[in-house]
Amino acid sequence: MKKKYIFWLVPVALLAWASCNDNKAASKDAAPPPTPVSVAEATRAEAIYYDQYQGTVVALNTVELRSEVTGFITGIYFKEGEIVPKGKKLYEIDQRKYLAAYNQAEANLSGANAFLLRAQKDVDRYNMLLKNDAIARQTVDQAVATYQSSKSQVEIAKATVASAKTDLSYSIITAPFTGRIGISQVRLGAQVSPGTTLLNTISSENPIGVDVVINEQDINRFYTLQKRSTDTTFKLQLSDGVTTYNKPGKVLAIDRGVNNQTGTVKVRIQFTNEQSTLKDGMSCVLKVLNNESGDRVQIPYKAVTEQMGEFFVFVSQDTIAKQHKVKLGPRIGSNVVILDGVNQGDKVVTDGFQRLHDGGKITLGNPQATQTTK
């Protein structure tokens, strides 16, 4: 009797085992559930952004003051670091020797003029006598030669006066233009030599320049800006990284050629500087308005993924997520400008795309909650 029950139970067990395997296979073949994601709509908004270039503030006019004559400093007539107007007397070198030389040259010129006047009278008188045959022709010729020699002596005396006057003027050093003068390199009583002794440096401050180095690919852009720019084209961020200098700038000069080793070219931007905020040698960041600024499509930056240097987003199409390759512009706050790949109104996946593939099914939900539950 027991054997009959055993034979009956064996087929039942086999049927139950087969049914269980069929259920497992069916569950494997079933489609995975949709991935819960969060989405955000791509919108158009004003996007004003700037390209940045490291810059250096430079004076448009800088001169090293040096003496043209030898002597001792007998006067200093400025306060170090102040703005000095053009023509202001800055240094005086001992003038006694140069004043004496000038006075002597003037006296020599007076003597030469007197001798010339006498020679002129002799020529006039001898010519009158020659008309009456009262004097030899040779005497007249000698008088004319003396007159010509006297004229030459006058010219030499005039040149000597001019030279002495120049040396005397060099003993007074004045500001060649309005600018800020630095700390004096010499003191009262110091001896200076022509062309070698640096007295001081003076630099103009208003207007002032900012030098930047650009790639040769940007040259045409800056040539265009040189012809046409607005008050918002250039902005300057000072070295503290916080302060923005909002005075308008313009392209003053583009260097004559490209550096064949670096492929770069220097550009100088001019700014007004009435308050002397910008100082020669300061470092700064020049911000140049990007040509792509304007009304642009923007999406949250967190929706973007990078794969081998290329950027992608998932766009929701009903219950399907399609992967789009995108071209990025600059970041603006938590958003990023999309130059190509996404249109206004598209809904991009911002959360949950880590588990997505192109064409995967999605459902709107809370991806974080799903991850927590798992």
C-alpha positions in Angstrom: 0.0 0.0 0.0 2.8 2.4 0.9 4.5 1.7 -2.5 1.3 2.8 -4.3 1.3 6.1 -2.5 5.0 6.6 -3.3 4.4 6.0 -7.0 1.5 8.5 -7.0 3.5 11.2 -5.2 6.5 11.1 -7.6 4.6 12.4 -10.7 2.9 15.1 -8.6 6.3 16.3 -7.4 7.7 16.3 -10.9 4.7 18.4 -12.1 5.2 20.9 -9.2 8.9 21.3 -10.0 8.3 21.9 -13.7 5.7 24.5 -12.9 8.1 26.3 -10.6 10.8 26.4 -13.3 8.3 27.7 -15.9 7.4 30.6 -13.5 11.1 31.5 -13.1 11.7 31.5 -16.8 8.6 33.7 -17.4 9.8 36.1 -14.8 13.2 36.3 -16.5 11.7 37.0 -19.9 9.4 39.8 -18.5 10.5 43.4 -19.4 12.3 45.3 -16.6 10.1 48.0 -14.9 10.4 51.6 -16.1 13.2 53.7 -14.4 11.9 56.4 -12.2 13.4 59.8 -13.2 13.1 63.5 -12.6 12.9 65.8 -15.6 13.3 69.6 -16.3 12.1 71.6 -19.3 14.7 73.3 -21.5 14.0 77.0 -21.5 15.2 80.0 -23.4 16.6 82.9 -21.4 19.0 85.8 -21.7 22.6 84.5 -21.4 25.3 87.2 -21.1 28.7 85.7 -20.7 32.3 86.7 -21.1 35.5 85.0 -22.2 38.4 85.6 -19.8 42.0 86.6 -20.6 44.8 87.1 -18.1 45.9 90.7 -18.4 48.5 93.2 -17.1 47.9 96.9 -16.6 50.4 99.0 -18.6 50.9 102.8 -18.7 50.5 104.1 -22.3 53.5 106.4 -21.8 56.4 105.6 -19.5 59.7 107.5 -19.5 62.9 107.0 -17.5 64.4 110.4 -16.4 68.1 110.6 -17.0 70.5 113.5 -17.0 72.1 114.8 -20.3 74.9 116.7 -18.5 77.3 116.0 -15.7 77.0 117.6 -12.3 75.6 117.5 -8.8 71.9 117.5 -7.9 71.2 120.9 -6.3 67.4 120.8 -6.2 64.4 118.3 -6.1 61.1 119.9 -6.6 58.4 117.2 -6.3 56.8 114.9 -3.9 57.5 111.2 -4.6 54.5 109.3 -5.9 52.4 112.4 -6.9 50.9 113.4 -10.2 53.1 116.0 -11.8 51.8 118.3 -14.7 53.7 118.5 -18.0 56.6 121.0 -17.8 56.9 120.9 -14.0 60.5 121.4 -12.8 61.6 118.1 -11.2 65.4 118.2 -10.7 68.1 120.8 -10.9 71.8 120.1 -11.6 74.5 122.6 -10.6 74.1 125.3 -13.3 77.2 127.5 -12.6 79.4 126.0 -15.2 76.7 125.8 -17.9 75.6 129.4 -17.1 79.1 130.7 -17.4 79.6 128.8 -20.7 76.3 130.3 -22.0 77.3 133.9 -20.9 80.7 133.5 -22.6 79.1 132.2 -25.8 76.7 135.2 -25.8 79.7 137.6 -25.4 81.6 135.9 -28.2 78.5 136.3 -30.4 78.3 140.0 -29.6 82.0 140.4 -30.5 81.5 138.5 -33.8 78.5 140.7 -34.7 80.5 143.9 -34.0 83.4 142.7 -36.2 80.8 141.8 -38.9 79.3 145.2 -38.7 82.7 146.8 -39.1 83.6 144.6 -42.0 80.3 145.5 -43.7 81.1 149.2 -43.3 84.5 148.7 -44.8 83.1 147.0 -47.8 80.6 149.7 -48.4 83.2 152.5 -48.0 85.7 150.8 -50.3 83.1 150.2 -53.0 82.4 153.9 -53.0 86.1 154.7 -53.3 86.4 152.1 -56.1 83.8 153.9 -58.2 85.9 157.1 -58.1 89.1 155.1 -58.8 90.4 156.2 -55.4 91.4 152.7 -54.2 92.9 149.6 -55.5 90.7 146.7 -56.5 92.8 144.4 -54.4 91.9 146.3 -51.2 88.2 146.0 -52.0 88.5 142.2 -52.6 90.3 141.9 -49.2 87.5 143.8 -47.5 84.9 141.5 -49.0 86.8 138.4 -47.9 87.1 139.8 -44.4 83.3 140.4 -44.4 82.6 136.8 -45.5 84.9 135.5 -42.8 83.1 137.6 -40.3 79.8 136.2 -41.3 81.1 132.7 -40.8 82.4 133.7 -37.3 78.9 135.0 -36.4 77.3 131.7 -37.5 79.9 129.8 -35.4 79.2 132.0 -32.4 75.5 131.4 -32.8 76.0 127.7 -32.8 78.1 127.9 -29.7 75.4 129.9 -28.0 72.8 127.3 -29.0 74.9 124.5 -27.6 75.6 126.3 -24.4 71.9 127.2 -24.0 71.0 123.5 -24.6 73.5 122.4 -21.9 72.1 125.0 -19.6 68.5 123.8 -20.2 69.6 120.2 -19.6 70.6 121.2 -16.1 66.8 121.6 -15.4 64.8 118.4 -15.8 61.1 118.8 -16.3 58.1 116.5 -16.6 57.7 115.5 -20.3 54.0 114.8 -19.8 51.4 114.8 -17.1 51.8 111.6 -15.1 52.7 109.9 -11.8 56.3 110.2 -10.7 58.0 107.4 -8.7 60.5 107.3 -5.9 63.6 109.3 -6.6 66.7 107.2 -7.3 69.0 110.1 -6.4 69.2 112.6 -3.5 70.5 116.1 -3.1 74.2 116.3 -3.6 74.4 113.2 -5.7 76.6 113.3 -8.8 75.0 112.3 -12.1 76.5 111.3 -15.4 75.0 111.8 -18.9 72.7 109.0 -20.0 73.7 106.5 -17.3 72.3 107.8 -14.0 68.6 106.9 -13.6 66.9 109.8 -11.7 63.3 108.6 -11.7 60.5 107.1 -13.8 57.2 108.9 -14.7 54.2 107.1 -16.1 50.9 108.4 -17.6 47.7 107.1 -15.9 44.7 108.4 -17.7 44.0 106.7 -20.1 45.7 103.5 -19.3 46.1 100.1 -21.1 45.6 96.5 -20.4 47.7 94.0 -22.3 46.4 90.5 -23.0 47.8 87.6 -25.1 45.3 85.9 -27.4 45.5 82.9 -29.7 45.9 83.6 -33.4 42.4 82.1 -34.0 41.0 85.1 -32.2 42.7 87.8 -34.2 39.8 88.4 -36.6 37.5 88.7 -33.6 39.6 91.4 -32.0 40.0 93.3 -35.4 36.2 93.3 -35.6 36.0 94.6 -32.0 38.5 97.3 -32.9 36.1 98.7 -35.5 32.9 98.0 -33.5 32.5 97.6 -29.8 30.0 98.8 -27.1 30.3 99.9 -23.5 29.6 96.3 -22.4 32.1 94.6 -24.6 35.0 94.7 -22.1 35.0 94.3 -18.3 37.9 94.2 -16.0 38.2 92.1 -12.9 40.9 93.3 -10.5 43.5 91.2 -8.8 41.4 90.7 -5.7 39.1 88.5 -7.7 36.1 90.4 -6.4 36.2 94.0 -7.7 35.0 94.7 -11.2 36.2 97.8 -13.0 33.2 98.9 -15.0 34.6 101.7 -17.0 34.3 101.1 -20.8 37.3 99.9 -22.8 38.2 99.8 -26.4 40.9 98.0 -28.5 43.8 100.4 -28.8 46.3 98.3 -30.7 46.9 94.7 -32.0 50.5 93.7 -32.3 52.1 93.7 -35.7 52.4 89.9 -36.0 52.0 86.4 -34.4 54.7 84.9 -32.3 55.8 81.9 -34.4 56.8 79.9 -31.3 53.6 80.3 -29.3 51.0 81.2 -32.0 49.9 84.1 -29.9 49.6 87.9 -30.4 49.4 90.8 -28.0 46.4 93.0 -27.8 46.2 96.3 -25.9 42.8 97.5 -24.5 42.5 101.1 -23.4 40.4 102.2 -20.3 39.7 105.6 -18.8 41.3 105.9 -15.3 40.2 109.2 -13.8 40.4 107.9 -10.2 43.8 106.2 -10.8 42.3 102.9 -9.7 44.4 101.0 -12.2 48.2 101.1 -11.6 51.0 100.2 -14.0 52.0 96.6 -13.6 48.8 95.3 -11.9 47.5 91.9 -12.8 43.9 91.6 -13.8 41.4 89.5 -15.8 40.0 91.0 -19.0 36.4 89.8 -19.7 35.4 90.0 -23.4 31.7 89.7 -24.3 31.2 86.4 -26.1 29.7 86.5 -29.5 27.2 83.8 -28.6 25.6 85.9 -25.8 21.9 86.5 -26.2 18.6 84.5 -25.9 19.8 80.9 -25.5 18.5 77.5 -24.6 19.5 76.5 -21.1 19.1 73.3 -19.0 20.3 72.3 -15.5 24.0 71.5 -15.6 23.4 68.3 -13.6 21.5 66.8 -16.5 24.8 66.6 -18.6 27.0 63.5 -18.7 30.4 63.3 -20.2 31.8 60.3 -22.2 35.3 60.5 -23.6 35.3 64.2 -24.0 31.7 64.4 -25.5 28.6 65.5 -23.7 25.2 63.9 -23.6 21.7 64.3 -22.1 18.6 62.1 -22.0 15.5 63.7 -23.4 12.1 62.3 -22.3 9.8 61.3 -25.2 6.7 60.1 -23.4 7.8 57.0 -21.6 11.1 56.6 -23.5 14.5 58.3 -22.8 16.5 59.2 -25.9 20.2 60.1 -25.6 21.2 63.3 -27.3 24.7 64.5 -28.0 24.9 68.2 -27.1 27.3 71.1 -27.6 27.8 73.1 -24.4 28.1 76.8 -24.0 29.2 78.5 -20.7 27.7 77.8 -17.3 25.3 80.4 -15.9 24.7 79.7 -12.2 23.3 76.1 -11.9 22.4 76.0 -15.6 24.4 75.6 -18.8 23.8 77.0 -22.2 23.1 74.4 -24.9 24.4 75.5 -28.3 23.2 72.4 -30.2 21.4 69.1 -29.4 18.4 70.3 -27.3 15.5 72.5 -28.3 13.3 74.8 -26.2 10.5 72.8 -24.5 12.4 69.5 -24.5 12.3 67.7 -21.2 15.7 66.5 -20.1 16.3 63.9 -17.4 18.0 65.5 -14.4 18.0 62.6 -11.9 18.0 58.8 -12.4 19.8 58.8 -15.8 22.7 56.8 -14.2 20.6 53.6 -14.8 19.4 54.6 -18.2 20.4 53.5 -21.7 19.3 55.0 -25.1 15.7 54.1 -25.6 15.1 52.9 -22.1 11.7 53.2 -20.5 11.1 55.8 -17.8 8.5 56.9 -15.5 8.3 60.2 -13.5 9.0 59.5 -9.9 11.5 60.0 -7.1 14.8 58.3 -8.1 16.3 58.9 -4.7 13.4 57.2 -3.0 13.7 54.2 -5.3 17.4 53.9 -4.5 16.7 54.1 -0.8 14.0 51.4 -1.0 16.5 49.1 -2.8 
